[in-house]
Amino acid sequence: TENKVSAVAAFDINGEGPAAQPAILLLDGQKGQLQILEAGDDKTYRFVKELDVGKWNAATHLKLLFAPLTGSEAKSILLFDSEKFALITPPSTDNVPHHLEQQFSYETKIKDGVYGNLTAGDINSDGRPDIIMVEYNRNHIEILALDSQTKPIPAMRFKIFEQKRYRNAKSRAKSSVEPRELKIADVTGDDKNDLVTIIHDRIIIYPQD
């Protein structure tokens, strides 16, 4: 085909369970198209749908994630590159098949900011997931809350470290993203989720107040 695939992922977007074959998602970042292939009864994958999702950078950190991000058990597809992300949600009921709709897109408000990593979880105990992103050009963590309409609200931004303070930092490649690992979990035993990060050779925990 004439499509240039920028990212590939396989998710159970129809909620059929672990025994079912997942759908295959192909992202053409230049054309701004997300193609969905599903397996038939003969287990052969065929094209079933194409979504217009806007153009995406061919970045090292271009990702497709699938997680519950709307406050319900329904999972959403999150597209993410070095500058922006978009949420695509498959709404459904017991009697309505899944279908995908783009809910929003968001670009960083940090001057010369470059996104390199992200995770999602309820970091403020409001019962709704938040999106936590690493902006690694100027060393920020940015937190977005999702409102009842699943729209992003900038909630917090803070500097995470000065690169020169970490040994061997100068020898790392420019494309290296720190924190390289993010995890949302209660590690302080107060029944509130905390943000756990791995930055170079250190584990740093940001407890929820």
The 8 nearest C-alpha neighbors of each residue, nearest first, counted from 0:
[[1, 2, 3, 4, 27, 34, 25, 46],
 [2, 0, 3, 4, 27, 30, 29, 32],
 [1, 3, 0, 4, 27, 30, 29, 32],
 [4, 2, 27, 5, 1, 29, 28, 26],
 [3, 5, 27, 26, 6, 2, 25, 28],
 [6, 4, 27, 26, 28, 57, 3, 7],
 [7, 5, 26, 4, 25, 62, 8, 61],
 [8, 6, 25, 24, 26, 5, 9, 23],
 [7, 9, 24, 23, 63, 10, 25, 6],
 [8, 10, 23, 22, 21, 24, 11, 7],
 [11, 9, 21, 22, 12, 8, 23, 65],
 [10, 12, 21, 13, 14, 22, 15, 16],
 [13, 11, 10, 14, 22, 21, 89, 97],
 [14, 12, 11, 15, 97, 96, 22, 89],
 [15, 13, 11, 12, 16, 97, 73, 17],
 [16, 14, 13, 19, 11, 17, 18, 12],
 [15, 17, 18, 14, 19, 11, 13, 20],
 [18, 16, 19, 15, 20, 11, 21, 14],
 [17, 19, 16, 20, 15, 21, 11, 14],
 [20, 18, 17, 16, 15, 21, 11, 14],
 [19, 21, 38, 22, 18, 11, 17, 37],
 [22, 20, 11, 10, 9, 19, 23, 37],
 [21, 23, 37, 10, 9, 36, 11, 24],
 [22, 24, 9, 36, 35, 8, 21, 37],
 [25, 23, 35, 8, 7, 34, 9, 36],
 [26, 24, 7, 34, 33, 6, 4, 35],
 [25, 27, 33, 6, 4, 5, 28, 32],
 [28, 26, 4, 32, 5, 3, 29, 30],
 [27, 29, 55, 31, 54, 30, 5, 26],
 [30, 28, 54, 31, 27, 55, 3, 56],
 [31, 29, 32, 28, 27, 54, 53, 2],
 [32, 30, 54, 53, 28, 52, 29, 27],
 [33, 31, 51, 27, 30, 50, 52, 26],
 [32, 34, 26, 50, 49, 25, 27, 51],
 [35, 33, 49, 25, 24, 48, 32, 26],
 [34, 36, 24, 48, 23, 47, 46, 49],
 [37, 35, 46, 23, 45, 47, 22, 44],
 [38, 36, 22, 44, 45, 23, 39, 47],
 [37, 39, 44, 42, 43, 45, 20, 40],
 [40, 38, 42, 41, 43, 44, 37, 45],
 [39, 41, 42, 38, 43, 44, 37, 20],
 [40, 42, 39, 43, 38, 44, 45, 37],
 [43, 41, 38, 39, 40, 44, 20, 37],
 [44, 42, 38, 41, 39, 45, 40, 37],
 [43, 45, 38, 37, 36, 42, 39, 46],
 [46, 44, 36, 37, 47, 38, 43, 39],
 [45, 47, 36, 35, 48, 37, 44, 34],
 [48, 46, 36, 35, 45, 37, 49, 34],
 [49, 47, 35, 34, 46, 50, 36, 33],
 [48, 50, 34, 33, 35, 32, 51, 47],
 [51, 49, 33, 32, 52, 34, 48, 99],
 [50, 52, 32, 31, 53, 33, 49, 30],
 [53, 51, 31, 32, 50, 33, 54, 101],
 [54, 52, 31, 51, 55, 32, 30, 28],
 [53, 55, 31, 28, 29, 30, 52, 56],
 [56, 54, 28, 29, 57, 31, 53, 80],
 [57, 55, 58, 80, 28, 54, 81, 61],
 [56, 58, 5, 55, 28, 61, 59, 80],
 [59, 57, 56, 60, 61, 80, 81, 55],
 [58, 60, 61, 57, 80, 81, 174, 115],
 [59, 61, 58, 115, 80, 62, 81, 116],
 [62, 60, 80, 58, 79, 59, 57, 81],
 [63, 61, 79, 78, 60, 64, 80, 6],
 [62, 64, 78, 77, 8, 79, 76, 65],
 [63, 65, 77, 76, 62, 66, 78, 75],
 [66, 64, 76, 75, 74, 77, 10, 63],
 [65, 67, 74, 75, 68, 64, 76, 77],
 [68, 66, 74, 73, 72, 75, 69, 71],
 [69, 67, 128, 70, 66, 75, 74, 119],
 [70, 68, 71, 67, 149, 128, 127, 73],
 [69, 71, 127, 68, 128, 126, 67, 72],
 [72, 70, 73, 69, 67, 68, 74, 127],
 [71, 73, 67, 74, 70, 69, 68, 66],
 [74, 72, 71, 67, 75, 90, 89, 69],
 [73, 75, 67, 66, 65, 72, 68, 76],
 [76, 74, 88, 65, 66, 87, 67, 68],
 [75, 77, 65, 87, 64, 86, 88, 78],
 [76, 78, 86, 64, 63, 85, 65, 87],
 [79, 77, 63, 85, 84, 62, 86, 76],
 [78, 80, 84, 62, 61, 83, 77, 63],
 [81, 79, 61, 82, 60, 83, 58, 56],
 [80, 82, 114, 113, 115, 60, 83, 58],
 [83, 81, 113, 114, 80, 106, 107, 112],
 [84, 82, 106, 105, 80, 79, 107, 81],
 [83, 85, 79, 78, 105, 104, 80, 106],
 [86, 84, 104, 78, 103, 77, 105, 87],
 [85, 87, 77, 102, 103, 76, 101, 88],
 [88, 86, 101, 76, 100, 102, 75, 99],
 [87, 89, 75, 99, 100, 90, 76, 86],
 [88, 90, 99, 98, 97, 75, 91, 100],
 [91, 89, 97, 88, 98, 99, 73, 92],
 [90, 92, 97, 95, 96, 89, 93, 98],
 [93, 91, 95, 94, 90, 96, 97, 73],
 [92, 94, 95, 91, 96, 97, 90, 14],
 [95, 93, 92, 96, 91, 97, 90, 98],
 [94, 96, 92, 91, 93, 97, 90, 98],
 [97, 95, 91, 98, 94, 92, 13, 93],
 [96, 98, 91, 89, 90, 13, 95, 99],
 [97, 99, 89, 90, 96, 100, 91, 88],
 [100, 98, 89, 88, 87, 101, 97, 90],
 [99, 101, 87, 88, 102, 89, 98, 90],
 [100, 102, 87, 86, 103, 88, 99, 52],
 [103, 101, 86, 87, 100, 88, 149, 104],
 [104, 102, 85, 86, 101, 150, 105, 87],
 [103, 105, 85, 84, 86, 83, 106, 102],
 [104, 106, 83, 84, 85, 107, 103, 151],
 [107, 105, 83, 82, 108, 84, 104, 109],
 [106, 108, 109, 82, 83, 112, 105, 113],
 [107, 109, 110, 106, 112, 111, 105, 153],
 [110, 108, 112, 107, 111, 113, 134, 137],
 [109, 111, 112, 108, 107, 137, 113, 136],
 [112, 110, 109, 113, 136, 137, 108, 107],
 [113, 111, 109, 110, 136, 134, 107, 137],
 [112, 114, 81, 134, 82, 136, 135, 115],
 [115, 113, 81, 134, 82, 133, 116, 135],
 [114, 116, 60, 81, 133, 176, 134, 135],
 [117, 115, 133, 132, 114, 60, 179, 118],
 [118, 116, 132, 131, 133, 119, 181, 130],
 [117, 119, 131, 130, 181, 132, 182, 120],
 [120, 118, 130, 129, 131, 128, 117, 121],
 [121, 119, 128, 129, 122, 183, 130, 118],
 [120, 122, 128, 129, 127, 123, 124, 126],
 [121, 123, 192, 120, 124, 129, 193, 207],
 [122, 124, 125, 121, 207, 192, 191, 129],
 [125, 123, 126, 121, 122, 191, 192, 127],
 [124, 126, 127, 123, 121, 122, 128, 129],
 [125, 127, 124, 121, 70, 128, 123, 122],
 [128, 126, 70, 125, 121, 129, 69, 145],
 [127, 129, 121, 120, 68, 70, 119, 69],
 [128, 130, 144, 120, 121, 119, 143, 145],
 [129, 131, 119, 143, 142, 118, 132, 144],
 [130, 132, 142, 118, 117, 141, 119, 129],
 [133, 131, 117, 141, 140, 116, 142, 134],
 [132, 134, 140, 116, 114, 115, 135, 117],
 [135, 133, 114, 139, 113, 138, 140, 136],
 [134, 136, 138, 137, 133, 176, 113, 114],
 [135, 137, 113, 138, 112, 134, 111, 114],
 [138, 136, 135, 139, 112, 134, 111, 113],
 [139, 137, 135, 134, 136, 158, 159, 160],
 [140, 138, 158, 134, 157, 159, 137, 133],
 [139, 141, 133, 157, 132, 156, 134, 158],
 [140, 142, 156, 132, 131, 155, 139, 133],
 [143, 141, 131, 155, 154, 130, 156, 132],
 [144, 142, 153, 130, 154, 152, 129, 151],
 [143, 145, 129, 152, 151, 154, 153, 146],
 [146, 144, 151, 149, 150, 152, 129, 143],
 [145, 147, 149, 148, 150, 144, 151, 152],
 [146, 148, 149, 145, 150, 69, 70, 127],
 [147, 149, 146, 150, 145, 69, 102, 151],
 [150, 148, 145, 146, 147, 69, 151, 102],
 [149, 151, 145, 146, 148, 152, 103, 147],
 [152, 150, 145, 144, 143, 153, 149, 146],
 [151, 153, 144, 143, 154, 145, 150, 146],
 [154, 152, 143, 155, 142, 144, 151, 141],
 [155, 153, 143, 142, 144, 152, 156, 141],
 [156, 154, 142, 141, 153, 157, 143, 140],
 [157, 155, 141, 140, 142, 139, 158, 154],
 [156, 158, 139, 140, 159, 141, 155, 138],
 [159, 157, 139, 138, 160, 140, 156, 137],
 [158, 160, 139, 138, 157, 140, 161, 178],
 [161, 159, 158, 162, 138, 164, 139, 163],
 [160, 162, 163, 164, 159, 138, 165, 158],
 [161, 163, 164, 165, 160, 168, 169, 138],
 [162, 164, 165, 161, 168, 169, 166, 160],
 [165, 163, 162, 161, 166, 160, 168, 167],
 [166, 164, 163, 168, 162, 167, 199, 161],
 [165, 167, 168, 164, 163, 169, 199, 162],
 [166, 168, 170, 169, 165, 171, 199, 163],
 [167, 169, 166, 171, 170, 165, 162, 163],
 [170, 168, 167, 171, 163, 166, 162, 172],
 [169, 171, 167, 168, 172, 166, 173, 175],
 [172, 170, 168, 169, 173, 175, 167, 174],
 [171, 173, 175, 174, 170, 169, 168, 176],
 [172, 174, 175, 171, 176, 170, 169, 136],
 [173, 175, 172, 176, 59, 171, 115, 135],
 [176, 174, 172, 173, 171, 177, 179, 135],
 [177, 175, 179, 135, 115, 178, 174, 116],
 [178, 176, 179, 198, 135, 175, 199, 133],
 [177, 179, 198, 197, 180, 196, 176, 181],
 [178, 180, 177, 176, 197, 198, 181, 116],
 [179, 181, 197, 178, 196, 182, 198, 177],
 [182, 180, 196, 195, 118, 197, 179, 178],
 [181, 183, 195, 194, 184, 196, 180, 118],
 [182, 184, 194, 193, 120, 192, 195, 181],
 [185, 183, 192, 193, 186, 182, 194, 195],
 [184, 186, 192, 193, 191, 187, 190, 188],
 [185, 187, 188, 184, 193, 192, 206, 189],
 [188, 186, 189, 185, 206, 193, 190, 191],
 [187, 189, 190, 186, 185, 191, 192, 193],
 [188, 190, 191, 187, 185, 186, 192, 207],
 [191, 189, 188, 185, 192, 187, 186, 184],
 [192, 190, 189, 185, 207, 193, 124, 188],
 [191, 193, 185, 184, 122, 183, 207, 190],
 [194, 192, 206, 207, 185, 184, 183, 205],
 [193, 195, 183, 205, 204, 182, 206, 196],
 [196, 194, 204, 182, 181, 203, 183, 205],
 [197, 195, 181, 203, 180, 202, 178, 204],
 [196, 198, 202, 180, 178, 201, 179, 203],
 [197, 199, 178, 201, 177, 200, 196, 179],
 [198, 200, 201, 197, 177, 178, 165, 179],
 [201, 199, 198, 202, 197, 165, 166, 167],
 [200, 202, 198, 197, 199, 203, 196, 165],
 [201, 203, 197, 196, 198, 204, 200, 195],
 [204, 202, 196, 195, 201, 197, 205, 198],
 [205, 203, 195, 194, 206, 196, 202, 193],
 [204, 206, 194, 193, 195, 207, 203, 196],
 [207, 205, 193, 204, 208, 194, 187, 192],
 [206, 208, 193, 192, 191, 205, 122, 123],
 [207, 206, 123, 191, 193, 205, 192, 122]]
